[in-house]
Amino acid sequence: MNWEKFYQLEENRYDRFVATLHECGLFLLNQDETFIGTYIFEDFDIDVRINLCKDNLNFLLENGWINQIIFQKCTQLYEKFCAVEKNFPEFWNINAVKTAPLWHEILSLSDEIKSMLYI
């Protein structure tokens, strides 16, 4: 087995995880509507479902890329984000991202997780 290639694939998986977190945060509140729409409702919407799903988080945890606290907070972020679309469709818009406390929690949680990352 080519261990260097395996490690590189593992590192790429972590990089995609980190990039996903960088698509969401309080920085979005200072951006224009197109930017917010692209980051939250296109990029993050897709990437959160891939890179913050339980399988990927378990992989990152088991291989030492994240700790249990980051795992739990990422699970919360994933669940809160997905719940907005499913349970609160009235908040599934750019204006709500800028004004709703629910979105503020999501954006803040992403920032909190980013501040806890090792790399």
C-alpha positions in Angstrom: 0.0 0.0 0.0 1.2 3.5 -0.8 0.9 5.2 2.6 1.9 8.6 1.3 -0.9 8.5 -1.2 -3.3 7.4 1.6 -2.2 10.2 3.9 -2.6 12.7 1.1 -6.2 11.5 0.5 -6.9 11.8 4.2 -5.4 15.3 4.3 -7.6 16.3 1.2 -10.6 15.1 3.1 -9.7 17.3 6.1 -9.0 20.2 3.7 -12.5 19.9 2.2 -14.0 19.7 5.7 -12.2 23.0 6.7 -13.2 24.6 3.4 -16.8 23.8 4.1 -16.6 25.6 7.5 -15.1 28.6 5.7 -18.2 28.9 3.6 -20.3 29.8 6.7 -19.6 32.4 9.3 -20.5 35.9 10.6 -18.3 37.4 7.8 -21.3 36.8 5.6 -23.3 39.5 7.3 -21.0 42.1 5.6 -21.4 40.7 2.1 -23.8 41.4 -0.7 -26.9 39.2 -1.4 -25.3 37.4 -4.3 -22.3 36.4 -2.2 -24.4 35.2 0.7 -26.7 33.3 -1.7 -23.8 31.6 -3.3 -22.0 30.7 -0.1 -24.9 29.6 2.0 -27.6 28.3 -0.5 -25.2 26.7 -3.0 -21.7 26.0 -1.7 -22.4 25.4 2.0 -25.7 23.6 1.3 -24.0 21.0 -0.8 -20.7 20.8 1.1 -22.2 20.5 4.6 -24.1 17.4 3.6 -20.9 15.8 2.4 -18.2 17.0 4.6 -20.0 17.4 7.9 -22.1 14.2 7.7 -21.6 11.6 10.5 -19.5 9.2 8.3 -17.0 11.9 7.4 -16.9 13.3 11.0 -16.3 9.8 12.4 -13.5 9.3 9.9 -11.9 12.6 10.9 -12.3 11.8 14.6 -11.0 8.3 14.4 -7.9 9.5 12.5 -7.1 12.3 14.8 -8.0 15.2 12.6 -10.7 16.5 15.0 -11.5 15.9 18.6 -14.8 14.9 20.3 -15.8 18.5 21.0 -15.3 19.5 17.4 -17.2 16.4 16.3 -20.2 17.3 18.5 -20.2 21.0 17.4 -20.0 20.0 13.8 -22.9 17.6 14.3 -24.9 20.5 15.9 -24.0 22.7 12.9 -25.1 20.1 10.4 -28.4 19.5 12.2 -29.2 23.2 12.7 -28.5 24.0 9.1 -30.5 21.1 7.7 -33.4 21.9 10.1 -33.8 25.4 8.7 -34.6 24.1 5.2 -36.8 21.3 6.5 -38.6 22.9 9.5 -38.4 26.6 8.9 -38.7 27.3 5.2 -39.7 30.9 6.0 -36.1 31.4 7.1 -34.6 29.8 3.9 -33.7 33.2 2.3 -31.0 35.8 2.3 -32.8 38.4 4.3 -33.3 35.8 7.1 -29.6 35.0 7.0 -28.9 38.7 7.8 -31.5 39.1 10.5 -32.8 35.9 12.1 -31.3 34.8 15.4 -31.5 31.2 14.1 -29.0 32.0 11.4 -26.8 34.0 13.7 -26.5 30.8 15.8 -25.5 28.8 12.7 -23.0 31.4 11.5 -21.5 31.8 15.0 -21.3 28.1 15.5 -19.3 27.7 12.3 -16.9 30.5 13.5 -16.5 28.8 16.9 -15.6 25.5 15.3 -13.1 27.2 13.0 -11.4 28.7 16.0 -11.0 25.2 17.6 -9.3 23.5 14.6 -5.7 22.3 14.9 -4.6 23.3 11.4 
